[in-house]
Amino acid sequence: MLTPEQMLRIEPFFPLPHGVPRVDDRRVLSCILFVIRNGLRWRDAPAGYGPHKTIYNRFIRWSRLGVFNRILTELAAQSGETDNLMIDATHLKAHRTAASLLKKGLYPDVSDAAEAA
């Protein structure tokens, strides 16, 4: 679960509610990160995070609104220059339909994050 300090730092990037109280953004974002980090299907998300359909819908909505792109861009800009370069050699096997997620706008595109800054 994200700490309250972490959530406070990225809270300005989330859209404002439209009158109807929504499920806790911190809990939903924590679940999104958990599912993506562990390579789970949405329906395999732990029940403690809430309904998997809510988590999935929020991920899709925030992806289309560019919430994740703005968060990553701002956090990268706040980090400043470093002397370290990290290279990740993770190898993931993806299903052939995974390539279409970026085209449909369902997964954050961070390839132009440096240009936005």
C-alpha positions as CSV (number, residue, x, y, z in Angstrom):
1,M,0.0,0.0,0.0
2,L,1.3,3.5,-0.8
3,T,2.1,5.5,2.2
4,P,0.1,8.7,2.9
5,E,3.2,10.8,2.1
6,Q,3.6,9.1,-1.3
7,M,0.0,9.6,-2.1
8,L,0.1,13.3,-1.0
9,R,2.9,13.8,-3.4
10,I,1.0,12.5,-6.5
11,E,-2.5,13.5,-5.4
12,P,-2.7,16.7,-7.5
13,F,-2.4,14.6,-10.7
14,F,-5.7,12.7,-10.2
15,P,-9.0,14.0,-11.7
16,L,-11.4,15.6,-9.3
17,P,-14.5,13.6,-8.3
18,H,-17.8,14.6,-10.0
19,G,-20.1,14.7,-7.0
20,V,-20.3,11.0,-6.3
21,P,-17.8,9.9,-3.7
22,R,-15.4,7.3,-5.2
23,V,-13.4,4.5,-3.9
24,D,-10.2,5.5,-2.1
25,D,-7.6,6.5,-4.8
26,R,-4.7,5.3,-2.6
27,R,-6.2,1.8,-2.3
28,V,-7.0,1.7,-6.1
29,L,-3.5,2.9,-7.1
30,S,-1.9,0.5,-4.7
31,C,-3.8,-2.4,-6.3
32,I,-2.9,-1.2,-9.9
33,L,0.7,-1.2,-8.9
34,F,0.4,-4.6,-7.3
35,V,-1.3,-6.1,-10.3
36,I,1.2,-4.7,-12.8
37,R,4.3,-5.4,-10.7
38,N,3.3,-9.1,-10.2
39,G,1.9,-9.6,-13.7
40,L,-1.5,-10.6,-12.5
41,R,-4.8,-10.6,-14.3
42,W,-7.2,-7.9,-12.9
43,R,-9.6,-10.6,-11.5
44,D,-6.7,-12.1,-9.6
45,A,-6.2,-8.9,-7.6
46,P,-6.4,-9.4,-3.8
47,A,-10.0,-8.8,-2.5
48,G,-8.7,-6.5,0.1
49,Y,-8.1,-3.8,-2.5
50,G,-11.7,-3.8,-3.6
51,P,-13.6,-5.1,-6.7
52,H,-11.3,-6.0,-9.6
53,K,-13.7,-4.3,-12.0
54,T,-13.4,-1.0,-10.2
55,I,-9.6,-1.3,-10.2
56,Y,-9.6,-2.1,-14.0
57,N,-12.0,0.7,-14.9
58,R,-10.0,3.2,-12.9
59,F,-6.8,2.1,-14.6
60,I,-8.3,2.4,-18.1
61,R,-9.8,5.9,-17.2
62,W,-6.6,7.2,-15.7
63,S,-4.5,5.8,-18.6
64,R,-6.7,7.6,-21.2
65,L,-6.6,10.8,-19.2
66,G,-2.8,10.7,-19.1
67,V,-2.6,10.6,-15.3
68,F,0.3,8.1,-15.2
69,N,2.2,10.0,-17.8
70,R,1.9,13.2,-15.8
71,I,2.9,11.5,-12.6
72,L,6.0,9.9,-14.1
73,T,7.0,13.1,-15.9
74,E,6.7,15.2,-12.7
75,L,8.5,12.7,-10.5
76,A,11.3,12.4,-13.0
77,A,11.6,16.2,-13.2
78,Q,11.7,16.5,-9.4
79,S,14.5,14.0,-9.1
80,G,17.1,16.2,-10.6
81,E,20.3,15.2,-12.3
82,T,22.2,12.1,-10.9
83,D,25.5,10.5,-11.5
84,N,23.9,7.1,-11.6
85,L,22.5,5.3,-14.6
86,M,20.2,2.3,-13.9
87,I,19.6,-0.4,-16.6
88,D,16.9,-2.9,-16.1
89,A,17.5,-6.3,-17.8
90,T,14.1,-7.7,-17.0
91,H,12.7,-10.1,-19.5
92,L,8.9,-10.5,-19.7
93,K,7.0,-12.8,-21.9
94,A,3.9,-11.0,-23.2
95,H,0.9,-12.3,-25.0
96,R,0.6,-11.2,-28.6
97,T,-2.4,-9.0,-27.8
98,A,-0.3,-7.0,-25.3
99,A,1.2,-4.9,-28.1
100,S,-2.2,-3.4,-28.9
101,L,-2.6,-1.9,-25.4
102,L,-0.4,1.1,-26.2
103,K,-2.1,1.7,-29.6
104,K,-5.5,1.8,-27.9
105,G,-4.3,4.2,-25.2
106,L,-4.8,1.7,-22.4
107,Y,-1.2,1.7,-21.1
108,P,0.8,4.7,-20.2
109,D,3.2,5.8,-22.9
110,V,6.4,7.2,-21.3
111,S,8.5,7.3,-24.5
112,D,7.9,11.1,-25.0
113,A,8.2,11.9,-21.2
114,A,11.6,13.5,-21.8
115,E,10.2,15.7,-24.5
116,A,7.4,17.0,-22.3
117,A,9.8,18.1,-19.6
